[in-house]
Amino acid sequence: MLAKIRDTEIFFDIEGCSVVVNGFQTYTQPVAFLIHGGPGADHTGYKPTFSALTRRLQLVYFDHRGQGRSARGAKETYTLDNNVEDMEALRKYLGLDKIVVLGTSYGGMVALSYAVKYPQNVSHLIIIASSGSYRFLERAQQILAVRGSEEQKQIAQRLWEGNFENEEQLRDYFKIMASMYSLKHDPNTSVKIWDHKILSVDAINIAFGGFLRTYDVLKQLNKITAPTLVIGGRHDWICAPEFSEEIARGIPNADLRIFENSGHLIRADEPEALIDAINGFLVYK
C-alpha cells in the first residue's frame, strides 16, 4: 500500500488485527511502527521474526522515502529529518493516536529522533542495536580493524566514505560483511536476506557520507517520556553495546538488556529471546 504524504509516497504494510474478538470479549490492540535500518534497505528483513508480536500489537511496516517500495525522489531529501517527518505524516494518515515505536540500527536513530520531537505520540519506545550519536562510526572502524578480514576492511571503505557506485556493490558489501553482522551466519545454510531486498545506493551514500557524521541526540534524550526498552548485542560491531548503554542512561527510567550471544542482527542470533523481551516489556510497562 502507498500513502501519498508530504512530497513523497511511502509504502506501508500492516500485519495483525486491530480489533480482536476473543470469546465474549472484544478489544483493540495497540499499533506499532517498525522502523527499518540501513539506510538503503527496506522493511522485509523484519519478517517473519517480528510477526510473533501480533499477539499483542498491530504492526505497521514501512519503507523510508527513496528506499524499498517507497517512491524515489531527489536524493538530497533522503535525510533523517525527513524520515522522522514522514513517519509523523504516516501516523496522521492512518488516523492513529499514540503508537509503539520500534527501531533497529538506523531505524533506532529515527525512532530516537522521533521520540525526542514527538514524545506525546509515543506510548512505548523500543530501541534495538542502535546509537544516539555519530560516535558509533569511529568505534565501528576500530572494531572492524581488530575483528575483520582484509576483504571486509576493504569493502567497508565504501561504507565509511559513502561511495557505493551501484546496487551490485552494495549487495557485495552485505554478503562479505554478513559474518560481522550475525554470529550465527553460515554462508552455506543462512538465509541470504539481502538477495530479496530492494536496496538504495543513494540512501546509504547520503547517510554515511553526510548526515550520520554529525547525528547526535544524546543531550535531548531526557525529553523522551514513554516507557523505553533499549536492547544491544554484546558482539555488535557497528553499534557496539556501549552505545545502547549510553542511550539507556540518557532516557529517564529506561530498561536495558544486553544479549550476550548476539551481534548486530539480534533478530537472527537470538530471535525467541528478543521477542520474549519485547513482549515482557509491553506487558509490564
WOPE-V791404 format. One record per pair of residues at least 12 apart in sequence whose C-alpha atoms are under 6 Angstrom apart, sorted by sequence separation. I is the first residue (numbers start at 0). J is the second residue. If there is no record, write none. Layout:
[[I | J] [I | J]]
This chain:
[[231 | 243] [107 | 126] [42 | 62] [41 | 62] [99 | 121] [107 | 129] [97 | 120] [98 | 121] [99 | 122] [97 | 121] [98 | 122] [99 | 123] [100 | 124] [101 | 125] [102 | 126] [103 | 127] [104 | 128] [97 | 122] [103 | 128] [104 | 129] [151 | 176] [228 | 253] [230 | 255] [232 | 257] [233 | 258] [30 | 56] [41 | 67] [227 | 253] [228 | 254] [229 | 255] [230 | 256] [231 | 257] [232 | 258] [233 | 259] [29 | 56] [30 | 57] [31 | 58] [32 | 59] [33 | 60] [39 | 66] [230 | 257] [234 | 261] [235 | 262] [28 | 56] [30 | 58] [31 | 59] [234 | 262] [235 | 263] [220 | 249] [221 | 250] [232 | 261] [83 | 113] [220 | 250] [232 | 262] [232 | 263] [166 | 200] [15 | 53] [17 | 57] [16 | 57] [15 | 57] [162 | 204] [161 | 204] [14 | 58] [13 | 58] [13 | 59] [161 | 207] [12 | 59] [161 | 208] [12 | 60] [160 | 208] [11 | 60] [11 | 61] [10 | 61] [10 | 62] [10 | 68] [10 | 69] [9 | 69] [8 | 69] [8 | 70] [31 | 98] [36 | 103] [30 | 98] [31 | 99] [32 | 100] [33 | 101] [34 | 102] [36 | 104] [37 | 105] [31 | 100] [33 | 102] [36 | 105] [36 | 106] [35 | 106] [34 | 106] [133 | 211] [133 | 212] [133 | 213] [182 | 262] [133 | 214] [181 | 262] [132 | 214] [180 | 262] [132 | 215] [180 | 263] [181 | 264] [131 | 215] [180 | 264] [131 | 216] [183 | 268] [131 | 217] [142 | 236] [139 | 236] [139 | 237] [123 | 225] [125 | 227] [122 | 225] [123 | 226] [124 | 227] [125 | 228] [126 | 229] [127 | 230] [128 | 231] [135 | 238] [123 | 227] [125 | 229] [127 | 231] [118 | 223] [115 | 222] [115 | 223] [114 | 223] [129 | 238] [128 | 238] [130 | 242] [77 | 202] [67 | 197] [66 | 199] [40 | 198] [39 | 198] [39 | 199] [39 | 202] [38 | 202] [39 | 203] [38 | 203]]
